[in-house]
Amino acid sequence: MSSLSELLAQKAAIEKQIADAQREEKSGAIAQVKALMAEHGLTLADLSARGAAAPKRVGASKVAAKYRNAATGDSWTGRGLQPNWLKTALASGRTLADFTI
């Protein structure tokens, strides 16, 4: 039966072998990419220029206001929580139709 120190030494040796193998695979992959780039005449600028465009955000457009407080100019789109100015006005007896744009 192996002792704890022998097992730890084996573990360290295996971890070193793993790191060496990863380093070799990585350098091989880099060499392969460089060869493909040279074969097709590509530069780093070519790689970043084609994939750098940020994806368009769906639904990120502004929504027009549907309600406006004529006295203060505050507005609300009708989405999300009602703003405090509108809650206060509704509590005082006014209707939502009073603020429709």
BANU-363066 format. One record per residue: residue in three letters; x, y, z of N, C-alpha, C in turn. Coordinates in pm, whole numbers, plus 32768, in hexadecimal, padded with zeros to 4 digits. Layout:
<nodes>
<resn = ALA | n.c1 = X | n.c2 = Y | n.c3 = Z | ca.c1 = X | ca.c2 = Y | ca.c3 = Z | c.c1 = X | c.c2 = Y | c.c3 = Z> $
...
</nodes>
This chain:
<nodes>
<resn = MET | n.c1 = 8055 | n.c2 = 7F8A | n.c3 = 8000 | ca.c1 = 8000 | ca.c2 = 8000 | ca.c3 = 8000 | c.c1 = 8059 | c.c2 = 807C | c.c3 = 8000> $
<resn = SER | n.c1 = 8031 | n.c2 = 80E2 | n.c3 = 7FB2 | ca.c1 = 807F | ca.c2 = 815D | ca.c3 = 7FA6 | c.c1 = 8063 | c.c2 = 81B8 | c.c3 = 801C> $
<resn = SER | n.c1 = 80C9 | n.c2 = 8201 | n.c3 = 8041 | ca.c1 = 80B9 | ca.c2 = 8260 | ca.c3 = 80B0 | c.c1 = 8083 | c.c2 = 82E4 | c.c3 = 8079> $
<resn = LEU | n.c1 = 805A | n.c2 = 8337 | n.c3 = 80D4 | ca.c1 = 8022 | ca.c2 = 83B8 | ca.c3 = 80AE | c.c1 = 8088 | c.c2 = 840B | c.c3 = 8061> $
<resn = SER | n.c1 = 8102 | n.c2 = 840F | n.c3 = 808D | ca.c1 = 8168 | ca.c2 = 845F | ca.c3 = 804A | c.c1 = 8183 | c.c2 = 842B | c.c3 = 7FBD> $
<resn = GLU | n.c1 = 817E | n.c2 = 83A7 | n.c3 = 7FA8 | ca.c1 = 8192 | ca.c2 = 836E | ca.c3 = 7F23 | c.c1 = 811E | c.c2 = 8395 | c.c3 = 7EC7> $
<resn = LEU | n.c1 = 80A5 | n.c2 = 838F | n.c3 = 7EFB | ca.c1 = 802F | ca.c2 = 83B4 | ca.c3 = 7EAC | c.c1 = 8032 | c.c2 = 8448 | c.c3 = 7E87> $
<resn = LEU | n.c1 = 805B | n.c2 = 849E | n.c3 = 7EE5 | ca.c1 = 8066 | ca.c2 = 852D | ca.c3 = 7EC8 | c.c1 = 80D0 | c.c2 = 8548 | c.c3 = 7E5F> $
<resn = ALA | n.c1 = 813E | n.c2 = 84FD | n.c3 = 7E63 | ca.c1 = 81A8 | ca.c2 = 850C | ca.c3 = 7DFF | c.c1 = 8175 | c.c2 = 84E1 | c.c3 = 7D76> $
<resn = GLN | n.c1 = 8127 | n.c2 = 8474 | n.c3 = 7D72 | ca.c1 = 80ED | ca.c2 = 8447 | ca.c3 = 7CF3 | c.c1 = 808B | c.c2 = 84AF | c.c3 = 7CBD> $
<resn = LYS | n.c1 = 803C | n.c2 = 84E8 | n.c3 = 7D18 | ca.c1 = 7FDB | ca.c2 = 854E | ca.c3 = 7CEF | c.c1 = 8024 | c.c2 = 85C6 | c.c3 = 7CB4> $
<resn = ALA | n.c1 = 8090 | n.c2 = 85F2 | n.c3 = 7CF3 | ca.c1 = 80DC | ca.c2 = 8664 | ca.c3 = 7CC1 | c.c1 = 8118 | c.c2 = 8645 | c.c3 = 7C39> $
<resn = ALA | n.c1 = 8149 | n.c2 = 85CB | n.c3 = 7C27 | ca.c1 = 8184 | ca.c2 = 85A4 | ca.c3 = 7BA7 | c.c1 = 811A | c.c2 = 85A2 | c.c3 = 7B39> $
<resn = ILE | n.c1 = 80A4 | n.c2 = 8570 | n.c3 = 7B59 | ca.c1 = 8037 | ca.c2 = 856A | ca.c3 = 7AF7 | c.c1 = 8009 | c.c2 = 85F7 | c.c3 = 7AD4> $
<resn = GLU | n.c1 = 7FFD | n.c2 = 864F | n.c3 = 7B39 | ca.c1 = 7FD4 | ca.c2 = 86D9 | ca.c3 = 7B1E | c.c1 = 8039 | c.c2 = 871F | c.c3 = 7AC5> $
<resn = LYS | n.c1 = 80BA | n.c2 = 8702 | n.c3 = 7AD7 | ca.c1 = 8122 | ca.c2 = 873B | ca.c3 = 7A82 | c.c1 = 8114 | c.c2 = 8707 | c.c3 = 79F3> $
<resn = GLN | n.c1 = 80F8 | n.c2 = 8686 | n.c3 = 79E5 | ca.c1 = 80E5 | ca.c2 = 864D | ca.c3 = 7961 | c.c1 = 806C | c.c2 = 868C | c.c3 = 791B> $
<resn = ILE | n.c1 = 8002 | n.c2 = 86A3 | n.c3 = 7966 | ca.c1 = 7F8A | ca.c2 = 86E2 | ca.c3 = 792E | c.c1 = 7FAA | c.c2 = 876F | c.c3 = 78FF> $
<resn = ALA | n.c1 = 7FF1 | n.c2 = 87BB | n.c3 = 7951 | ca.c1 = 8015 | ca.c2 = 8844 | ca.c3 = 792B | c.c1 = 806D | c.c2 = 8845 | c.c3 = 78AF> $
<resn = ASP | n.c1 = 80CD | n.c2 = 87E8 | n.c3 = 78A8 | ca.c1 = 8125 | ca.c2 = 87DF | ca.c3 = 7833 | c.c1 = 80D4 | c.c2 = 87BD | c.c3 = 77B5> $
<resn = ALA | n.c1 = 8076 | n.c2 = 875F | n.c3 = 77C2 | ca.c1 = 8024 | ca.c2 = 8736 | ca.c3 = 774F | c.c1 = 7FCC | c.c2 = 87AA | c.c3 = 7721> $
<resn = GLN | n.c1 = 7F94 | n.c2 = 87F5 | n.c3 = 777F | ca.c1 = 7F41 | ca.c2 = 8868 | ca.c3 = 775B | c.c1 = 7F95 | c.c2 = 88D1 | c.c3 = 7713> $
<resn = ARG | n.c1 = 800D | n.c2 = 88EB | n.c3 = 7744 | ca.c1 = 8066 | ca.c2 = 894C | ca.c3 = 7706 | c.c1 = 808A | c.c2 = 8922 | c.c3 = 7677> $
<resn = GLU | n.c1 = 80A6 | n.c2 = 88A1 | n.c3 = 7663 | ca.c1 = 80C8 | ca.c2 = 886F | ca.c3 = 75DE | c.c1 = 8052 | c.c2 = 887A | c.c3 = 757E> $
<resn = GLU | n.c1 = 7FDA | n.c2 = 8857 | n.c3 = 75AD | ca.c1 = 7F63 | ca.c2 = 8862 | ca.c3 = 7558 | c.c1 = 7F47 | c.c2 = 88F3 | c.c3 = 7533> $
<resn = LYS | n.c1 = 7F59 | n.c2 = 894C | n.c3 = 7594 | ca.c1 = 7F40 | ca.c2 = 89D8 | ca.c3 = 757C | c.c1 = 7FA2 | c.c2 = 8A0F | c.c3 = 7515> $
<resn = SER | n.c1 = 8022 | n.c2 = 89ED | n.c3 = 7523 | ca.c1 = 8085 | ca.c2 = 8A1F | ca.c3 = 74C4 | c.c1 = 806D | c.c2 = 89E4 | c.c3 = 7439> $
<resn = GLY | n.c1 = 803F | n.c2 = 8967 | n.c3 = 7432 | ca.c1 = 801C | ca.c2 = 892A | ca.c3 = 73B2 | c.c1 = 7FA7 | c.c2 = 896F | c.c3 = 7371> $
<resn = ALA | n.c1 = 7F43 | n.c2 = 8992 | n.c3 = 73C0 | ca.c1 = 7ECD | ca.c2 = 89D7 | ca.c3 = 738C | c.c1 = 7EF3 | c.c2 = 8A62 | c.c3 = 735A> $
<resn = ILE | n.c1 = 7F4A | n.c2 = 8AA7 | n.c3 = 73A3 | ca.c1 = 7F76 | ca.c2 = 8B2C | ca.c3 = 7379 | c.c1 = 7FC2 | c.c2 = 8B22 | c.c3 = 72F5> $
<resn = ALA | n.c1 = 8018 | n.c2 = 8ABF | n.c3 = 72EA | ca.c1 = 8064 | ca.c2 = 8AAC | ca.c3 = 726E | c.c1 = 8006 | c.c2 = 8A8F | c.c3 = 71F9> $
<resn = GLN | n.c1 = 7FA0 | n.c2 = 8A40 | n.c3 = 7211 | ca.c1 = 7F3F | ca.c2 = 8A1F | ca.c3 = 71A9 | c.c1 = 7EF1 | c.c2 = 8A9B | c.c3 = 717D> $
<resn = VAL | n.c1 = 7EC9 | n.c2 = 8AEE | n.c3 = 71DD | ca.c1 = 7E80 | ca.c2 = 8B69 | ca.c3 = 71BD | c.c1 = 7ED9 | c.c2 = 8BC8 | c.c3 = 716E> $
<resn = LYS | n.c1 = 7F57 | n.c2 = 8BD5 | n.c3 = 7199 | ca.c1 = 7FB4 | ca.c2 = 8C2C | ca.c3 = 7150 | c.c1 = 7FC8 | c.c2 = 8BFB | c.c3 = 70C1> $
<resn = ALA | n.c1 = 7FD2 | n.c2 = 8B78 | n.c3 = 70AF | ca.c1 = 7FE4 | ca.c2 = 8B40 | ca.c3 = 7028 | c.c1 = 7F69 | c.c2 = 8B5D | c.c3 = 6FD2> $
<resn = LEU | n.c1 = 7EF2 | n.c2 = 8B4F | n.c3 = 7009 | ca.c1 = 7E78 | ca.c2 = 8B6C | ca.c3 = 6FBD | c.c1 = 7E6F | c.c2 = 8C00 | c.c3 = 6F9B> $
<resn = MET | n.c1 = 7E96 | n.c2 = 8C55 | n.c3 = 6FF8 | ca.c1 = 7E94 | ca.c2 = 8CE5 | ca.c3 = 6FDE | c.c1 = 7EF5 | c.c2 = 8D09 | c.c3 = 6F6E> $
<resn = ALA | n.c1 = 7F6B | n.c2 = 8CCE | n.c3 = 6F71 | ca.c1 = 7FCF | ca.c2 = 8CE8 | ca.c3 = 6F09 | c.c1 = 7F9F | c.c2 = 8CB3 | c.c3 = 6E83> $
<resn = GLU | n.c1 = 7F60 | n.c2 = 8C3F | n.c3 = 6E84 | ca.c1 = 7F2F | ca.c2 = 8C01 | ca.c3 = 6E09 | c.c1 = 7EC5 | c.c2 = 8C56 | c.c3 = 6DC5> $
<resn = HIS | n.c1 = 7E70 | n.c2 = 8C96 | n.c3 = 6E15 | ca.c1 = 7E02 | ca.c2 = 8CE5 | ca.c3 = 6DDE | c.c1 = 7E1E | c.c2 = 8D7B | c.c3 = 6DE0> $
<resn = GLY | n.c1 = 7E95 | n.c2 = 8DA2 | n.c3 = 6E0D | ca.c1 = 7EBA | ca.c2 = 8E2F | ca.c3 = 6E0D | c.c1 = 7E6C | c.c2 = 8E83 | c.c3 = 6E71> $
<resn = LEU | n.c1 = 7E4A | n.c2 = 8E4A | n.c3 = 6EE1 | ca.c1 = 7DFD | ca.c2 = 8E92 | ca.c3 = 6F47 | c.c1 = 7E59 | c.c2 = 8ED1 | c.c3 = 6FAE> $
<resn = THR | n.c1 = 7E29 | n.c2 = 8F40 | n.c3 = 6FEA | ca.c1 = 7E70 | ca.c2 = 8F80 | ca.c3 = 7058 | c.c1 = 7E13 | c.c2 = 8F83 | c.c3 = 70D1> $
<resn = LEU | n.c1 = 7E48 | n.c2 = 8FAF | n.c3 = 7142 | ca.c1 = 7DF4 | ca.c2 = 8FBB | ca.c3 = 71B9 | c.c1 = 7D84 | c.c2 = 9021 | c.c3 = 71A3> $
<resn = ALA | n.c1 = 7DA2 | n.c2 = 9089 | n.c3 = 7157 | ca.c1 = 7D3B | ca.c2 = 90ED | ca.c3 = 7139 | c.c1 = 7CC7 | c.c2 = 90B0 | c.c3 = 70ED> $
<resn = ASP | n.c1 = 7CE5 | n.c2 = 9052 | n.c3 = 7092 | ca.c1 = 7C7B | ca.c2 = 900F | ca.c3 = 7048 | c.c1 = 7C21 | c.c2 = 8FBF | c.c3 = 70A5> $
<resn = LEU | n.c1 = 7C5D | n.c2 = 8F80 | n.c3 = 7107 | ca.c1 = 7C0E | ca.c2 = 8F2E | ca.c3 = 7164 | c.c1 = 7BB4 | c.c2 = 8F85 | c.c3 = 71BA> $
<resn = SER | n.c1 = 7BE8 | n.c2 = 8FF3 | n.c3 = 71EC | ca.c1 = 7B99 | ca.c2 = 9047 | ca.c3 = 7245 | c.c1 = 7B34 | c.c2 = 909A | c.c3 = 71F8> $
<resn = ALA | n.c1 = 7B50 | n.c2 = 90BF | n.c3 = 717D | ca.c1 = 7AF4 | ca.c2 = 9113 | ca.c3 = 7131 | c.c1 = 7A75 | c.c2 = 90C8 | c.c3 = 710C> $
<resn = ARG | n.c1 = 7A80 | n.c2 = 9049 | n.c3 = 70F2 | ca.c1 = 7A0A | ca.c2 = 8FFD | ca.c3 = 70C6 | c.c1 = 79B0 | c.c2 = 8FD5 | c.c3 = 713A> $
<resn = GLY | n.c1 = 79E8 | n.c2 = 8FBF | n.c3 = 71AE | ca.c1 = 7996 | ca.c2 = 8F90 | ca.c3 = 721D | c.c1 = 7980 | c.c2 = 8FF6 | c.c3 = 7289> $
<resn = ALA | n.c1 = 79AD | n.c2 = 9073 | n.c3 = 7273 | ca.c1 = 79A8 | ca.c2 = 90D6 | ca.c3 = 72DE | c.c1 = 7923 | c.c2 = 911E | c.c3 = 72E8> $
<resn = ALA | n.c1 = 78CF | n.c2 = 9114 | n.c3 = 7284 | ca.c1 = 7850 | ca.c2 = 915C | ca.c3 = 7287 | c.c1 = 77FB | c.c2 = 9129 | c.c3 = 72FB> $
<resn = ALA | n.c1 = 77D3 | n.c2 = 9186 | n.c3 = 734E | ca.c1 = 7782 | ca.c2 = 9161 | ca.c3 = 73C2 | c.c1 = 76F8 | c.c2 = 9137 | c.c3 = 7392> $
<resn = PRO | n.c1 = 76C2 | n.c2 = 90CE | n.c3 = 73CD | ca.c1 = 763C | ca.c2 = 90A2 | ca.c3 = 73A4 | c.c1 = 75D4 | c.c2 = 910B | c.c3 = 73C9> $
<resn = LYS | n.c1 = 7571 | n.c2 = 911B | n.c3 = 7374 | ca.c1 = 7508 | ca.c2 = 917B | ca.c3 = 738F | c.c1 = 74B2 | c.c2 = 9146 | c.c3 = 7401> $
<resn = ARG | n.c1 = 7491 | n.c2 = 91A1 | n.c3 = 7458 | ca.c1 = 743B | ca.c2 = 917D | ca.c3 = 74C8 | c.c1 = 73AB | c.c2 = 9182 | c.c3 = 749A> $
<resn = VAL | n.c1 = 7366 | n.c2 = 9115 | n.c3 = 74AC | ca.c1 = 72DA | ca.c2 = 910E | ca.c3 = 7485 | c.c1 = 7287 | c.c2 = 914D | c.c3 = 74F4> $
<resn = GLY | n.c1 = 722E | n.c2 = 91A6 | n.c3 = 74CF | ca.c1 = 71D5 | ca.c2 = 91E3 | ca.c3 = 7531 | c.c1 = 7215 | c.c2 = 9254 | c.c3 = 757E> $
<resn = ALA | n.c1 = 7285 | n.c2 = 9288 | n.c3 = 754F | ca.c1 = 72C9 | ca.c2 = 92F1 | ca.c3 = 7599 | c.c1 = 72A0 | c.c2 = 937C | c.c3 = 7569> $
<resn = SER | n.c1 = 723D | n.c2 = 9384 | n.c3 = 7512 | ca.c1 = 7214 | ca.c2 = 9406 | ca.c3 = 74DF | c.c1 = 71C4 | c.c2 = 9452 | c.c3 = 7549> $
<resn = LYS | n.c1 = 71C5 | n.c2 = 94D5 | n.c3 = 753A | ca.c1 = 717A | ca.c2 = 9529 | ca.c3 = 7597 | c.c1 = 70E5 | c.c2 = 951C | c.c3 = 757B> $
<resn = VAL | n.c1 = 7098 | n.c2 = 9524 | n.c3 = 75E6 | ca.c1 = 7008 | ca.c2 = 951C | ca.c3 = 75DB | c.c1 = 6FD0 | c.c2 = 95A9 | c.c3 = 75F0> $
<resn = ALA | n.c1 = 6F74 | n.c2 = 95D1 | n.c3 = 759D | ca.c1 = 6F39 | ca.c2 = 9656 | ca.c3 = 75A8 | c.c1 = 6EE5 | c.c2 = 9660 | c.c3 = 7626> $
<resn = ALA | n.c1 = 6EE6 | n.c2 = 96D5 | n.c3 = 7661 | ca.c1 = 6E97 | ca.c2 = 96ED | ca.c3 = 76DA | c.c1 = 6E03 | c.c2 = 96EE | c.c3 = 76B7> $
<resn = LYS | n.c1 = 6DB2 | n.c2 = 96B6 | n.c3 = 770F | ca.c1 = 6D21 | ca.c2 = 96B6 | ca.c3 = 76FA | c.c1 = 6CD9 | c.c2 = 9716 | c.c3 = 7758> $
<resn = TYR | n.c1 = 6D1C | n.c2 = 9738 | n.c3 = 77C5 | ca.c1 = 6CDF | ca.c2 = 978D | ca.c3 = 782B | c.c1 = 6D40 | c.c2 = 97FC | c.c3 = 784F> $
<resn = ARG | n.c1 = 6D0A | n.c2 = 9879 | n.c3 = 785F | ca.c1 = 6D60 | ca.c2 = 98E9 | ca.c3 = 7882 | c.c1 = 6D18 | c.c2 = 9942 | c.c3 = 78E6> $
<resn = ASN | n.c1 = 6D65 | n.c2 = 9971 | n.c3 = 7947 | ca.c1 = 6D33 | ca.c2 = 99D1 | ca.c3 = 79A8 | c.c1 = 6D4E | c.c2 = 9A5B | c.c3 = 796C> $
<resn = ALA | n.c1 = 6CE5 | n.c2 = 9AA1 | n.c3 = 7943 | ca.c1 = 6CF5 | ca.c2 = 9B22 | ca.c3 = 7900 | c.c1 = 6D36 | c.c2 = 9B89 | c.c3 = 795B> $
<resn = ALA | n.c1 = 6D21 | n.c2 = 9B7F | n.c3 = 79DD | ca.c1 = 6D56 | ca.c2 = 9BE3 | ca.c3 = 7A3A | c.c1 = 6DEE | c.c2 = 9BD7 | c.c3 = 7A48> $
<resn = THR | n.c1 = 6E22 | n.c2 = 9B5C | n.c3 = 7A4D | ca.c1 = 6EB2 | ca.c2 = 9B4A | ca.c3 = 7A65 | c.c1 = 6EFE | c.c2 = 9B19 | c.c3 = 79EB> $
<resn = GLY | n.c1 = 6EB9 | n.c2 = 9AE2 | n.c3 = 7989 | ca.c1 = 6EFA | ca.c2 = 9AAC | ca.c3 = 7913 | c.c1 = 6F28 | c.c2 = 9A1D | c.c3 = 7924> $
<resn = ASP | n.c1 = 6F11 | n.c2 = 99E2 | n.c3 = 799A | ca.c1 = 6F36 | ca.c2 = 9955 | ca.c3 = 79B1 | c.c1 = 6EE1 | c.c2 = 98FD | c.c3 = 7956> $
<resn = SER | n.c1 = 6F1D | n.c2 = 988F | n.c3 = 7929 | ca.c1 = 6ED3 | ca.c2 = 9834 | ca.c3 = 78D2 | c.c1 = 6EE8 | c.c2 = 97A4 | c.c3 = 78FE> $
<resn = TRP | n.c1 = 6E90 | n.c2 = 974D | n.c3 = 78CA | ca.c1 = 6E95 | ca.c2 = 96BF | ca.c3 = 78E9 | c.c1 = 6E69 | c.c2 = 9673 | c.c3 = 786D> $
<resn = THR | n.c1 = 6EAF | n.c2 = 9606 | n.c3 = 784E | ca.c1 = 6E90 | ca.c2 = 95B8 | ca.c3 = 77D7 | c.c1 = 6E19 | c.c2 = 955C | c.c3 = 77EA> $
<resn = GLY | n.c1 = 6DF3 | n.c2 = 9544 | n.c3 = 7864 | ca.c1 = 6D87 | ca.c2 = 94E5 | ca.c3 = 787F | c.c1 = 6DBE | c.c2 = 945C | c.c3 = 789F> $
<resn = ARG | n.c1 = 6E42 | n.c2 = 944F | n.c3 = 789C | ca.c1 = 6E82 | ca.c2 = 93CF | ca.c3 = 78BB | c.c1 = 6EC3 | c.c2 = 93D8 | c.c3 = 7945> $
<resn = GLY | n.c1 = 6EC5 | n.c2 = 9369 | n.c3 = 7989 | ca.c1 = 6F06 | ca.c2 = 9367 | ca.c3 = 7A0C | c.c1 = 6EAD | c.c2 = 93A5 | c.c3 = 7A77> $
<resn = LEU | n.c1 = 6EE9 | n.c2 = 93C1 | n.c3 = 7AE8 | ca.c1 = 6E9E | ca.c2 = 93FB | ca.c3 = 7B57 | c.c1 = 6E75 | c.c2 = 948B | c.c3 = 7B39> $
<resn = GLN | n.c1 = 6E03 | n.c2 = 94B2 | n.c3 = 7B6E | ca.c1 = 6DD6 | ca.c2 = 953B | ca.c3 = 7B5B | c.c1 = 6E32 | c.c2 = 9598 | c.c3 = 7BAA> $
<resn = PRO | n.c1 = 6E56 | n.c2 = 9608 | n.c3 = 7B70 | ca.c1 = 6EA9 | ca.c2 = 9667 | ca.c3 = 7BBA | c.c1 = 6E5B | c.c2 = 96A9 | c.c3 = 7C2C> $
<resn = ASN | n.c1 = 6EA4 | n.c2 = 96DB | n.c3 = 7C8B | ca.c1 = 6E64 | ca.c2 = 9715 | ca.c3 = 7D01 | c.c1 = 6E09 | c.c2 = 978B | c.c3 = 7CDE> $
<resn = TRP | n.c1 = 6E2F | n.c2 = 97DF | n.c3 = 7C7E | ca.c1 = 6DDC | ca.c2 = 9851 | ca.c3 = 7C5C | c.c1 = 6D54 | c.c2 = 9823 | c.c3 = 7C29> $
<resn = LEU | n.c1 = 6D51 | n.c2 = 97B2 | n.c3 = 7BE2 | ca.c1 = 6CD3 | ca.c2 = 977F | ca.c3 = 7BAD | c.c1 = 6C81 | c.c2 = 973D | c.c3 = 7C1C> $
<resn = LYS | n.c1 = 6CC3 | n.c2 = 96F3 | n.c3 = 7C73 | ca.c1 = 6C7C | ca.c2 = 96B5 | ca.c3 = 7CE4 | c.c1 = 6C38 | c.c2 = 971F | c.c3 = 7D39> $
<resn = THR | n.c1 = 6C80 | n.c2 = 978B | n.c3 = 7D54 | ca.c1 = 6C4A | ca.c2 = 97F7 | ca.c3 = 7DA6 | c.c1 = 6BD1 | c.c2 = 9837 | c.c3 = 7D63> $
<resn = ALA | n.c1 = 6BDC | n.c2 = 984F | n.c3 = 7CE1 | ca.c1 = 6B6D | ca.c2 = 988E | ca.c3 = 7C98 | c.c1 = 6AF4 | c.c2 = 9832 | c.c3 = 7C93> $
<resn = LEU | n.c1 = 6B0B | n.c2 = 97B0 | n.c3 = 7C7E | ca.c1 = 6A9B | ca.c2 = 9752 | ca.c3 = 7C7A | c.c1 = 6A58 | c.c2 = 9747 | c.c3 = 7D03> $
<resn = ALA | n.c1 = 6AA8 | n.c2 = 974F | n.c3 = 7D6D | ca.c1 = 6A71 | ca.c2 = 9747 | ca.c3 = 7DF4 | c.c1 = 6A1D | c.c2 = 97C3 | c.c3 = 7E14> $
<resn = SER | n.c1 = 6A3D | n.c2 = 9832 | n.c3 = 7DD5 | ca.c1 = 69F2 | ca.c2 = 98AD | ca.c3 = 7DF0 | c.c1 = 6973 | c.c2 = 98B8 | c.c3 = 7D9D> $
<resn = GLY | n.c1 = 6954 | n.c2 = 9852 | n.c3 = 7D4E | ca.c1 = 68D6 | ca.c2 = 9850 | ca.c3 = 7D06 | c.c1 = 68E1 | c.c2 = 9860 | c.c3 = 7C6F> $
<resn = ARG | n.c1 = 6955 | n.c2 = 987C | n.c3 = 7C3B | ca.c1 = 6962 | ca.c2 = 988A | ca.c3 = 7BAA | c.c1 = 6966 | c.c2 = 9800 | c.c3 = 7B6B> $
<resn = THR | n.c1 = 694F | n.c2 = 97FA | n.c3 = 7AEA | ca.c1 = 694E | ca.c2 = 9779 | ca.c3 = 7AA3 | c.c1 = 69C7 | c.c2 = 9772 | c.c3 = 7A47> $
<resn = LEU | n.c1 = 69E5 | n.c2 = 96F8 | n.c3 = 7A1D | ca.c1 = 6A55 | ca.c2 = 96E1 | ca.c3 = 79C3 | c.c1 = 6A3E | c.c2 = 9729 | c.c3 = 793F> $
<resn = ALA | n.c1 = 69C1 | n.c2 = 9734 | n.c3 = 7916 | ca.c1 = 699F | ca.c2 = 9778 | ca.c3 = 7899 | c.c1 = 69C4 | c.c2 = 980B | c.c3 = 789C> $
<resn = ASP | n.c1 = 69CB | n.c2 = 9846 | n.c3 = 7913 | ca.c1 = 69F1 | ca.c2 = 98D2 | ca.c3 = 791F | c.c1 = 6A81 | c.c2 = 98EA | c.c3 = 78F3> $
<resn = PHE | n.c1 = 6AD4 | n.c2 = 9885 | n.c3 = 78F6 | ca.c1 = 6B62 | ca.c2 = 9894 | ca.c3 = 78D8 | c.c1 = 6B88 | c.c2 = 9858 | c.c3 = 7851> $
<resn = THR | n.c1 = 6B28 | n.c2 = 9821 | n.c3 = 7807 | ca.c1 = 6B45 | ca.c2 = 97E4 | ca.c3 = 7786 | c.c1 = 6B78 | c.c2 = 984D | c.c3 = 7724> $
<resn = ILE | n.c1 = 6BE0 | n.c2 = 982B | n.c3 = 76DD | ca.c1 = 6C1B | ca.c2 = 9886 | ca.c3 = 767A | c.c1 = 6BCB | c.c2 = 987C | c.c3 = 75FA> $
</nodes>
